[in-house]
Amino acid sequence: MANTKVKEAAKNISAAIKLVTQRPNNPDIGEFRAALATAQNINSYDRRNLYKAYKETVRDGKVFSCLRRIILKCTNKDIIFINSKGERDEAINKWLKNPLIPKFIKHILEADWWGHSLVEFSIQNKELLDIQLIPRQHVKPEWGLVLVNESDREGIFFRQPPYSDYLVEIGEPHSFGLLEIVAPYAIYLRQANVDAADFSDKTANPTHTFTYQADNPNAKKEVEVQAAEFEGSGTVVVPEGSGFSISNPSGNGMEIYGQQREYQSNTIALVLLLQTMSSENGSSRSQAEVHQEAEDDAIAAYHTMVENVFNHQLLPLLAIHGLPVQGGSFQYDNSVSQTVEEKLSIIERVQNLGIGDVPLDIIEKEVGIKLNPKPTAAENAQKQNNHAPIKNFCSCCPPQPLGRLIIALISKQEEDILERLYKAKGKANFDKLLNQATQQTLLSGFDKGWKFSSKSYKSPAKLAQVLMKANILRFSTAKTLAACAELNQLITPEVSFADFKKQASPLLADNYNGRYLEAEFNLAQATADGSSSYYQALEVADAFPFWRYDTVGDDRVRNEHSALDGYIFKAGEMGELTPPNGWGCRCIFTPITQDEADENSDKIVDTEAALELLPEDAYKKMDKSGFLTDRAGDAEVFTNKQMYINLNESEQLSYENYELEKYREISKNAPTANAATPTNEQGKNWFANRTNKYGQTDEDVAVVLDYNELPLLLNRSNFNSANIKWDGLPYLELLATQPDEVYYIKTGKGKYLSRYLRYFKTNPLVMEIQHDLGSQSSTISKLEFATKADEIRVGVFAKIKK
């Protein structure tokens, strides 16, 4: 090895490197083989030209698609930390929520393709500040050196302290990765495309034949002049009677190039994903399933690779920097299966990882419909009914493709919905399918936006999350009622289904399931994002007692939001200005320390003073559009002014509206409840065994968790009341965690009554819970086997047994 003198350098290796502009190249197969030979040369181990070839390889469409697929499959599932006691460590798991972690996972995967990755961590006071990939052309893994200049032959020994305390090395020193195999096929694939284009250029135009009389000495020159005018076409000049003929190759001549491209493309997919069909259109479902299994095996192997790097390289580094990880381990979170909506969130991951975007036209092609809804006259009906002007979401904040994609998916049900309404002859005031589609869309937006999971069961975030979802259910119900009422007006005895569909389809697709739902999806997601940040920030308010209002800072920010940019509020006291505070709002608040606030004390305001900063008409606009409210603090996604109709709680929908069976039919297949009733002593023991649970320390309060992991309180006074029937006590926790039906009824601001039902023969077991945001409690007020089952199956329906 050459001179191994260690050069003086900063502890931060990436800061010591002197980068130069990398000129792109487009190597042929000979140049690639020469680059590989140079990289393998034990006297130099010079990988620079090889990496240039690799860089061109990953730009190939097929290679890029396969690599992106792997990255998304490995980043759309959370990595969690299990401590030495076998329990989830919420402190480390919160640390793992840092947006830099997916970037680190990407670098881990790239080591398998490029052969080696050297990643530098910037950690200060246990906080992860940055992650940098040391430029590969500056790394000689065989020698353990980082070169300040890429042409140097001596450098920094990165495997020695203090540098090793900040570096994670991934991959074998002498490995050249899977791109060593893939690159030649990508080169051949590119050449096949070039050859095909050349072939097409030569054969696409017709061939013109010109003849002349051989005995005329000037005829040939005259014909040649004429032939020269046909630029870009094939020309042949022959004497008459020579018998010369020419035929153009048929279009089938392109097949050989198509076969070459298919072979190279399939080989690339086979190397990277162990199969070909999941990235192409397969010929049968059974074949596709087999290929999908092969890809799943490949992804499972990548998951194992990521876990190994986290546990064997990252974990010791974190321990050096004081994080309590000794004895624990990292693993992928396999506890929750993904919904379709969660899987769709990989689209957002693409942009976050910086590896590419999914164009809107591709999304449109996949869902089969146009995703650019046009305003219609129905918007005027919205105003006449005193609805919130949902179409007026901020022009500076365009809807995100993910929202459009989910909306497009539910629009496939519109044919069935319209057919059902038409058959009801204008008497259907409610439609189950339309309601379910609306609920699922808005709830998926909310779930996508909510990013905080408190380790404390006493956290107000848990109750707020439940009440916000109940609010979405109410909003969806009101919207469905309004849509059905408007569609019913189009149905008359003389109107055919074809005519009804022609009028109703734009109304349903463009408005209720289009532009309006698009804005509502984005609001649900933004509200969940802002509210989860709100409750998370409240838990650390001792360390960050102030919140700063921040806009995105681009030229699309509204004037009223720009007026608030940089102003500082006490934690939790932004009130109705807490983002999002307008349709499409992209603003956030940033928790800051006392010192940071003191440095900008002239910017500290309260809500009343902040409202004075707004333009003159901004307050009225916020009030009219339903945004003059503290969404996070009030646990509301949609306000009363944004409801399509006033949902009268005394006229609740019943199980029949949701097309559920009468209870006498359900009970035929339901289990039998044990007739034994706990004795007084057994009841007291049951109560005592459930006190001092989930953060509650009151001896007069028993606690059980429901299916949302929400603590349900049972006060001793309620426990001893006539409303709690002891024959249902043995089944209370089963009912709480596995209800067959759940209904919500709003009883006041921040107050809901929820009713849980569990099926049993004869009668259902029913539990009522009073949710009160003000007292931060969910209290069980009733437990009984209901004698009039169907009469209590009313409210906003939330859950059905599957």
N, C-alpha and C positions, 0 to 999 in steps of 0.2 A: 504494500500500500504506500501511497505517496506521503509527503509530509503531513503529520497528524497533529501539528501544533494547534492548540485551541486558541482561537482569536478572542480578543476582548469583546464582550457584547452585553447588552442590557439583559435583565432577567426575562423581559418580554422578547422572545426570539423573533416574533413576527415584525416587531418594530425595527430590528437590526437588519432585516433583509432589504436588499436594494433590487427592486423590480425593474425590468425593462419591458418594452412593448413586445408582445408576442405576435409575430407575423403568422397569419393563417397559411396553411399549406394544404394541398390536395394530393396526397401521395398515391402513386400507383403501387401495384403489388411488389414490384422490385424494390422500390424505395422503402416500403414497409419492412420487408425482410432485412434490408440493410440496417434500418433503425433498430430492429430487434437484435440483430447481431452485435451492434455497438452497445446496446443496453446489457447484453450478456457478457461482454468482454471484461474479464477479471482485472484488467489493467486500468479500466476507466469506469466501468458501470455507468456509462452516460445514457440516461433515459430521455434526454430532452427531445430528440426527434421522435422517439416512440410515443411520448406523451402528446406531441403535436398530432400524430396519426390517430391516437385515441380520441383527442378532442374533436377531430373531424368525424370519427366513427360515431360518437354519441350524438352528433347532430343529424345523423341519418334518421329518417322518420320512423322506420321500424324499430331501430335500436332505442331511440328516444321513448317511443311508446311503451316498449317492454320495461325499460328501466323506471319510467315514471309509474307504471303499474305496480312494480315491486315497492317503490318508495311509498306510494299511497297505502298499499296494503300493510305496510309496517309502521305507518304514522297515524292511521286513523283509529288506532286502538291505544289506550293509555298504558304506560309503564307505571307500575306501582311498587312500593317498597314494603316488605314484610320484615318486622323487627325480630329480634332474637326470641321473643315470646310467641312468635307465630301470628302476630296481630298486625294489621295495617298501621303504619306510622304516619299519621296525618301531617305531621310537621315536614317530614321528608317528601311526602306525596304532594304537599303544597309547593315545595321547592321544585318538584318535577313538572309543575304546571308552567314553568318558565317557557316562553315561546322559543327559546334557543334550543330546547331539548329535541324537537323534531329535526332541527338543523344538524345536531350531533348524530342522530340516528341515520340521517342521510349520508353523513361522512362515513359512518360505520359500514353501510351497505356499499358505498363506492369503493371501499378497500377491497371488496371481493371482485370488483370489476377492474379497477386500475392496478391492483396488486398491493397497494400500501396507502395508508392515510396517517398523517401525523397531525393531531388536533391539539391546539393550545387553548387552555382554559384561563380565563381571567376571573379570579375569585377574591373577593374582599369582604372581610367580616361575615364569612359564610354565605354571602350573596353571590350568585352567578351573574357577572356583568357582561361577559362576552365569550364567544367561542369562535376561534379562527382556524381554518385549515391552512397549515403551512404549505405554500405553493410547492407542488410536487417536483418541479424542475430544480428546486433548491435543496432537495432532500436526497441523500445517498443512504438508503436504508441498509445496504450491505456494509457500510463503514460506520453507521450510526452518526452521520454528520448532517448538519444543516449548513448550507453554503450561503454566505452573505451575498456574493455574486454567483450567479448560476454557473459561470465558467471556472470558478475556483476549484482547487484540489485540496483545500484544507478549510476547516470551518469549526462549528460549534458541536461538541459532543453532547447530543441531546439526551442521551441515556444516563447522564450524570447529573447530580444536584448542582445548582439549584433548579436547572431547567426541567429535569425529570419530574419535579414536584408540580409542574403545571402542564405536563404533556400526557396525552393518551396516544399510544402507538397501536395501530390496528393493521393486521396483515403480516405475512411472513416477509422477511427482508429480501429474499430471492424470488419472490412471486411476481409474476407479471399480469396476474388477474385473468378473468374470463375474456376481457377485450382482446387478449392475445389470440384467442380462438375466433372471436366475433369479427375483428377488424378486417381480415381478408374477405369474408363473405360480404361485409358492407362495401368494400372496395369493388368486388365483383358485381354487387347489386347496382352500385352507381354506374359502373361501366356498361352494364346491360341496359340501363336507362339511356345512356348516351348513345349506344349502338342502335337502340330502338328508335330514338329520335332521328338519328342519321338515316336509318333505313326508311323511316316514314318520309323524311324530306326528299329522298331520292325516288320514292315510288308513288308518293301521293299525287303528283301532277301527271297529266297525260303525256304520252310520247307522240310527237307530230312527225309524220313522214312526208318528205318533199321529193318529188321525182323530176327529172329533166331528160330531154332528148340527147342521147349521147353524140349524135352527129352534128349537134349545134354547138360550136366552140364557146359561145357566150352564155348559153343557157345555164350551165352549172353555176357561174358566178352570180347570175341574177337570183337563182333560187337560194344560194347561200346567204345573200343579203336579206332576203325575205325571212329565212329561218332564224337569222340573228336577232330579229325583232321579238321573238318569243322567249324573253328572258324568264328564267326560273322553270322552264319546261324542257323536257327531253326532245331533242330534234335529231332526225336522221335524213341525210341527203343521199339518194341513190339514183342511178340511171334507170330509166324505164326498161322493163323487161329483164332486169337483173335477177329477179326471183328473190330478192332480199325481203325478209319480214321480221318484225319485232313484236313481242307481246309484253304487256305490263304484268309484273308479278301480281298475284291475287292478294287480297287483304289477309289471307291466311298465313302469309309470310311472316306476320307479326307474332304468330303463335310461339315460335321458338324463343323469342325474347321474353314473351310472357311466362313461358315455362322456366326460363333461367331466373327471372325475377322471383317467381313463386318459390323456387328451390332455395335461393339465397335467403329470402324472407323467412321461410319456414325453418331453415337451419338456425337463423338468429334467434327466433322464438324458442326453438328447442333447447338451445344452449342456455338461455337466460331463464326460461319459465318451465322447462322440461316438457313442453307441449306446444301445439300450434293453434288449436282451434278456439280457445277462449279469447284470442285476440283477432280472430277472423270469423267469418260466417261459416259455421259447420254444416255438414250435410244431414245430420240427424241429431235428435236429442240425446240418444244413447251415446253416440260418439262424443258429443260435447261434454256429457257428464264424465266420461272417462278422462278426457283431456283436462277437465276442471279439477279432477282428483289429483292429477299430476301437478298442476299448478299449485293446488293447496299444499301438496308435499313440499314443493319448492319454497313457498311462503313460510311454512312451518320451520323449515331449515333456516331461513333468514331470521325468523323470530328467535330461534335458538342462538344464532350468531349474535344478535343484538343483546340478548340477555347475558351471554357469556362476556361480552365486552363490558357491559355495565357492572357485572359482578367481579370480574377479575382485573379490570384496568381502571374503571371509573371509581369503584368503591374504595380502593386503597387511596386514591388521590383525594377523595372527599374526606376520608378519615384524617389525612395529613392536615387538611384545612379546618378541622374541628367539627365537622358534621357528625352526629351520633349514628353512625352506620355499622359499627362493629357488630358482628354476629348476625346481621340481617342479610337480606338478598332482594334483588330486583327481579321482577317478572312481569310479563304482559297480563293485563287484567282480563281474565276470561269469565268473570262472574256474571256479566250481563250480555245477552245476545243483542245484536244490533238490529234496529228497525231499518226499513227502507230509507227513511228520512235521514237517519244517522249515517248510513252508507253514502247518501248523496252529499254529505258534508265534505267528502274527499275533494269535491270541486273547489271548495274554498281553500283546502290544504294546498292545492296546486299553486295558487297564487302566493300563499304564505311562505311556501318553501322556495319560491323563486325559480321553479323548474318549468313554468309554462302556464298558459291560460287555456281554458276550454272556450272556444269561440261560440257566440250565441247561435250562429247558424248550425253548428254541430249539435247543440242541444235541441234546436228546433227539428233537426233531422231525426234525432233519436226519439223524440216524443211524438213526432208526426203532425204537429200543428204549428201555426205561426204564433210567436210569442210577443208580438207588438200590438196589443189591444188598442183599438181606436175609441175615442169618446163617442157616446151616442146620446140620443135624446133622453134616455132614461136617467141621466144625471140631473135633468130638470125635475123629474119626479122625486128624486132624492131630496132636493131643496124644499119642494112643496110639502113633503112629509116631515119637515123640520129635522131631517137627519143631519148629522155632522157632514160637512163637505169633504168626504173621504178622498175625492179626486184631487183635492188641493194639497197633496203631499209635496214637500219642498222640491222645486225644480233643480236645486243645487245638489240634491242627494238622490241620484237615480236608483231604481230598484236593483237588487242584486240578482244575478242569474239563478242562484239556487232557489230563491223564492219563486221565480218564474217556472223553474223546472218542476217543482212540487205541484204548483197550480196546474201546470199542463198535464201532469199525471192524473189528477182527479177529474180533469175535464173529459176524460174518456168515459166517465159515467153519465155524462149529460144526456145521451140518447135514452138511457134507461129512466133517468129522472123525468124527462119530458114525457115519455110514454106513460109513466105512472100517473103523472098529473093530468094528462089528457083523458085517461080512462076514468078518472074520478069526476070528470065533467064539471070541473070548476068548484068542486066541493072539498077539495083537499087543502086544508089550511096549513098542513105540515107534511114534510116528506123526510122519512128516515135517512135515505141515501144522501140527500143534499145536506142534511144536518151532520151526518157522520163525516162526509167529505170536508165540510167547513171546519168542524172540530179538529179533525186529524191534521189538517193543513196548519191551522193556527197553533195547535199544541206542539207540532213539530218545530215551528219557528221559535216558540217559547223554549222548548227543550234544547234547541241548538244554541240559544243565546245564554241560557243559565249555566254558569261555569263555576259556581261556588258550592262546596259541600262542607258544611261546618262539622267539626268533630264533636260539638256540644249539642245534645238533644234539646237543651234549653234555648238554643239559638232562635231568635225571632224569624230567621230566614226560613225555617222549616214550615211554620204556619203561614208565612207570607207566600211561599211557593204554592201551597195548597189553595189558598184563597185566590191567588192570581189565576190558577187553572180553573177554579170554579167560576171566576169572572169570564174567562174565555168561553166556558160552556154556556153561560147565560147569553153572552154576546152572539154566539153561534146559533142559539135557539131563536133569539130575536131576529137575527138576519134571515134564518130559514122561514120564519113566519112572514116576514116582509116580502121575501122573494116569492113565496107561494101565493100570497095575496095579489101581487102584481101580475104573476103569470096566470092566475085564475081569471083575471079580467079579459084575457085574450081568448078564452074558451067560450064559444057559443054553439048551439045545436047545429048550425049550418057550417061551422068551420071544420075542415078535414084535418087529420093529424099532420099532413104534409104542410098545410097552410099555417097551422099552429106552430109547428117546428120552425118554419121559415121566419116567423115573427119572434118566437120565444128564444131561439138559439142565440141570436146576437145579444139579447138582453141578459141571458144567463151567462154566456161565455165572456162577453166583453165587460160586463159590470160586476155582477155578483161573484162570478168565478174568475174574473179577469182583473181589470185595473183596480177595483176596490179591494179584492182579496189580496192582490199583490201588495198594496200599501199596508193592509192589515197584517199580513205575514211579516213584513219588515218591521212594523211597529211592535208586534209580539216579540220578535227576536231582539230588537233594540231595547225594549222595556226589560226583558229578562236579563240582558247583558248589563244594563245600567243598574237594575235592582240587585242582582247578585253581587255586583261590585259594591253597591251601597251597603249591603249587610256584611260583606266581608270587611269593608273599610271600618264599619262600626266596631267590629271585634278587635281592631288594632288602633282604635281612636286614642288610646293612652300614648302610643308612640307617634301617631300621626293625627294630631288634634284639629287639623285644618284641611279643607278640600279646596283645590283650585279649579276653576272652570276653564276648560281648554277646548278650543275648536280645532278642526282639522287644519285650518290655516291656508286653504287654497282659495281660488277666486269664485268658488261656488257656495261659500258660506253666506248664510242670510245676514242681513244687517243687524237684526235684533240679537242674533247669536254672537256676531263679531263684537257687539257692544259689551258683552259679558266676558270676553276672552281675557284670561289672566287675573280676574277678580277672585278673591279668596273669602271663603265662608267657614264658620265653625263646622266641625264634622256633624253631619246629619241635619244641618239647618239651611240647606239650599231650598227646601220647600218645593213649591211648584216649578222652580227653575232647574231642579235636578234633571239632567238629561236621561231620556230623550224628552224634549219639551216642544216638539213639533213633528209633523209628518216627515219621515225620512231624516230626522235629526241624527247627525253623526258625532255630535259633541260628547265629551267625556268629562269626568272630574278626576283629578289626580290628588290622592292623599299626600300631604306634605308635613314636615316637622314644624315644631314651634320656632326653631331657628330660621327656617326658610320663610315662615310667615312674618317673623320679625323683620327680616331683611326687606320685605315688601309690604310693610305695615300700611302704606298709603293705599294699598289695593284691598284691604280687609273691609268687607261690607256685610250687612245683614240682608235678608230677603227684601225687606221694604225699601232699603236704599238701592239695592240692585235693580228693582223694578223701575226706579226713577231713571236708570241708565238707558232703558229701552226707548226706541223711537216712539213717537206719540201714539200711533195706532196699534203698536205691537200687543199691548195688554188686551185690547178688544179682540184682536185676531186670535190670541191664545184662548180667550174665553169662548169665543164662537166655535172654534174648532175642537173644544173639549180638552185643551191642554193646560188649563189653569188649575192644575191639581198636582199633588205630590204622589206620583204613581208608586214609587217604591215605599214611601211611608204609609200610604193608604192601601197598599197591596191591590192595586187595580191596573189592569192593562187597558181596558176600554171604560171610559166614563159614561155616565148616564146620557150626556149630550151626544155621545157617539153611538148610542144604541139606535138601531134602525127603527124600533118601535118601543114604546114603554111596556116593558114586560111586567104585567100585573101579577104580583105574587099570589093573589087570591084566586087566580085562574091558571093554575099550573097545569102543564101537560101531564098526561097520565101514561101508564105503561102501554096503553092502546095506541097512542100517538107514535110510540117507538116500535110498534108492531111486535110486542112481546105477548106471549101466551097468557091466558088467565091462569091464576095460581092453581086452580083445581087440575089443570092439565100438567103443569110443572111438577106438582106434588106426586104424581103417579110414579115418577122415576127418582124421586128424592129419597135420601136415607131417613131412617127412623131415629128420632132423638131418644136417648135413654131417659126413661121416666123418673129415674132416681134424682131426688133433690138434696143438695148438701144440707147437713144439719147446721144448726146455729154455730156450733164450734168449728165445723169445717169451713163455713163461710168466713168466720173471723180469721182463721188461719190463711185462707185464700187471700184475703185483703192484706194481712200482715206481711205475707211473702212477696207482695208487690209494692211495698213502700220502699223508700230509699233507692229508687231505680231511676236510671237515665237522667241523673242530675237533680232529681227531686229529693228533698231531705225532710219533707213534712210527714210526720207519722200519721196524719189524718188524710193523706192522699196516696192512693194506690195508682200505679201507672202501668199501662200496656201500650205496645206499639201497634200501629195499623199498617196497612199495605204500603203506605207512603213513608214508613218509618217516622210518622208523626206521633209524639207521645200523647196518649189520651188519658186524661186525669179522671179519677173516680173519687170524689170527695166522700168522706165518711158520712156526711149528712145525706147525700144522694144514695149511698150504698144502703143505708138503713131505711130509705123511703119506700113507699109503695110502688114507685115507678121502676124499681129494680127488682125483677122477679127472679128469685133464686134458682128456679128450675133452668134458667138460661145461663147461669153463671159458669158451668163447666165448658160451655161453648163460646164464651165471650171472646177469648183470644183467637179462636178459629174464625169467628165472624169478623174480627178486626183485621186479621191478616189475609183472609181469603173470602171476602164478601162476594156474593153472587150478583147483587145489584147495589148501586149507590146512587142516591139522589141528593141534590143540593137545593136549598131554598134560602134566598137572601132575606134576612130579617132586619137589617139596618146597615148603617155605614160601618164597614169593617166587621160585620157580623153575619154569620151563616148558620143555618141548621143543616146538618147532614144526616142522612138516614141510610144505615147499612142493613142489608137483608141477606140472610143465609137460608137456603132452601132446606126444608124438612117436610116430611109427610104431615098432613093435616094443616099445619100452620108454619109460616116462616118465623125465624127468630129475627127480631128487629132491634136495632140499637140506634138511639138518637144522640148526636153530639152537638153541643153548642160551641161554635168557634167564635172567639172574641179577640180581634186584633189589639184592642185597647188594653186588655188585661193579659194578652199574650198567653191565652189558654185555650185548650180544646177539652171540654168537660163532658163526660158521659152523663146524660140526664135521664135516659130511659133504656131499659132492657127488658124485653118481654116476647113471648110467643104471641103474635098478633092473631086475633080471632077473625078480623075482617081484613084479609090480606090485601085484596086489590084496592081497597080504599086508601091505603097508605102508600101505594106505589105511584106517587106523584112528585113532581119537582123537575129540576133540570137533570136529566139522566147522565150519569158519568161512567158507569161501568156495567158490563154484562159478562156473565160467566161464559167462557169460551169452550 
